[in-house]
Amino acid sequence: MSAIPAFLDHLVLATPELDATVAEFTRRTGVAPAPGGAHVGLGTRNHLVGLGGRRYLEIIGPDPEQAGYTGPRPFGVDRLTAPRTVTWAVAPPDLDAAVASARSRGYDPGPPRPMSRRRPDGTLLSRRLTDGPDAHPSGLVPFLIDWGTTVHPTDSGLPVVRLLRVTATAPDPDALRPLLAALGTDLDLAEGPVGMSFTVEAAHGPVTFGA
């Protein structure tokens, strides 16, 4: 089992208090995540930090500038009482082929749909992903993403901490492994409550962020 899942694009750390979580990440790692931008019409914004290669961490929380937003926010942000690693994304070489392959192997990740966010400099980033109502409710089965012609976040000068490993627990790990295999990836799974953790190499040694 690889310490880092195949095709990993990014991890999602959701929080009810974005500024506080970014400050805590900075304190523990010595690296300050960069402002990513607002998800217009969804009530959230994010900060990003590279994890080495074409991998990154997204820290996402409520956007105070969209205070009037009343709908549910992505990744269950409205229901959180503390930061939590809620899910992850993989970037297969061909998104549509990966969806078709997964369906042929018994798992439907859902149809790809367009999404976008605007960076602080005004640049609109567009991508397609399968994160929707068909996503596995545990968050442990990744959604698929395709950045198309948009510049990948890791190519925009993000600060970097090196990712060492990703682990997760689930009540029935064997039920999830075929779904991961259908997407062409894997995850270090053990039995336990649903949760996901990742470890990065900070200046003073490894630091783990839990579920």
N, C-alpha and C positions, 0 to 999 in steps of 0.2 A: 504494500500500500504506500503510495507516494505521500510525502508530507504536505505537498501542495497539489490540489486537484488539477487534473488535466483541463486545459483551455480556460482556467480561471481568469476572468476579466476584472471583477471587483467584488468586494465584500461590502455589506450594508450594515452600518452601525446606526440604529435609530435611537432617538432620544427625545424626551419632552422638553429639554433645555439645551439648545444647540450651543450657545456660548459657553455654558458651564462644562459641557462634555468636551468641547474643543480645548478649553483651558486645562482640563484634567489630562487629556491625551498629551498635550504639550508638556505638562509637568512630569508625566511618567516616562516619556520617551526623549524629551529634549528637542523634539521636532514639532513645529507649529503647522498644522494643516492649513492649506490655502483656501480662501473663499472660492466656492465653486460657482454659485449663482442661484437664482430663484426658479422654482418650478411654477411658472405663471398659471394661475387658475387652479392650482392644487394645494395652495396654502403652505408650501414647504420651501426650504432652501438648504444648501449643503456646503460643507467644506470637504476638501479632498487632500489625500496624501498618497504619494506613490509607494508601492510595496516591492519595487524591483521589477525590471522588465516591463511588459505591458499589463501590469496589474496595479490596482490601487484600492484604497479604502474610501468609501463614501460615508461621511457622518451627516445624517439628515435629521432635521427637526423643524418645528413650526417656524414660519417666516413672520416676524413681527410686522413687516410692511404689508402683509396680507391679513391684517387683523380681522377684517370683515368676512373672511372666508368661513363658511359654516358647514361645508360638506366634510365627509370623512377624508382624512389625509392619507397619503400613501404609507404602506408598511405599518399600519396600525399605530401611527405616532400618537393619535389622540388617546389611545388606551394605555400608553406606557406610563409607568411611574419612575422608571430608572432606565439608563441606557441599556440596549440589548442588541446583540448581533442577530438580526432577524432573518437574513437570507443572503444569497450570493448569486452572481451571474457568471455564465460562461460565454465565450465568444468563439463558436465553431468557425471553421474556414468558410462554410456556406450555410447560412442560417436556414434557408428554405429546405435545403437538402437534409439538414439535421432534424428539422421538424418532421419531414416525411419519414426519415429513418426511424425516429422515435415512435411515431404512430405505427409503423410496420412492426415494431417490437413491443407493442402493447401499452405505450404511454403517450398520451396526447398533451404536450406542453401548452397548447392553446395557439391561436393564430398570431403571427407577428403583427404588431400595430405600431404606428409612428408615435414618437414622443419627442419633446424638445425642452431645453432650458436655455436661459440667456445668461452668459457669463457677465461678470461685473463690467467688462470692457464693452459690453453690448453685443458681442458675437453670439449668434444663435447656433446652438449645437443640436443637431437632429440625429436620431437613431431609430432603429426598429427593435422591438423586444417583445417577448411573449409573456411578460408579467401582467396577468389579468385574472379574471375570475376562475380560470382553469388551473391556476398555479396550485401546486401541492400545498395544503394548509399548514404543514409543519415548517415551511421555509427552508427545509434541509435539501430539497430537490431544487436545483438552481433554475432561474429563468435564463433564456437565451437572448443574446444581444448582438446587433450588427451596427457598427458605427458608420458604415457606408463611406462616403467621401469626407465626412466630418473629421477634423483633427482629433485623435484620441486624447483623452485627458492626460495621459502620461507623456505626451509629446508637447505639452504646453508649459514645461518647466516646473512641475510640481516638486515640493520638497519630498524626500524619500527616506523611508525606514525599510529595512530588508525584512520581508516576510519569511519566517522560519517554518511554520506549520499551521494547518487548519484542522481542527478536530470537532466532533459533534457527538451528541448522545440522542438516542431515540428509544421509546419503549420496545419497538420491534425493528431493530436494524436490518434484519433480513428482508423485511418488506420493502425497504427503500433501495436496497442494492440493485435490484433489477431495473428500477426506474433511473438510477444514476447511469447504469450501463447502457440503457437505451439512449441516453444523451451523450454517450461517449466520454464520460468522466467518472470520477470516483470521489470518495470522501472517507476519511478515517472515522469510522462509526463504532460506538460502543453502546451498550444497553444503559438506559437511564431516562430521566425526564428529557423532553425536547429542549435542546440547547446547542449552541454553536460557539466555539471559542477560536481565537487566533493568537499567535505569538509572533512578536517582532523583535528584532535585534536593536535595542537602544544602546546609547553610549556606555551605560553602566552594566549592560547585560540584557538577557531576554526579559521581555515584559509580555504578560498574557492578559488579554481582554476577554472576559467571559460572557456567558449568555445573559 
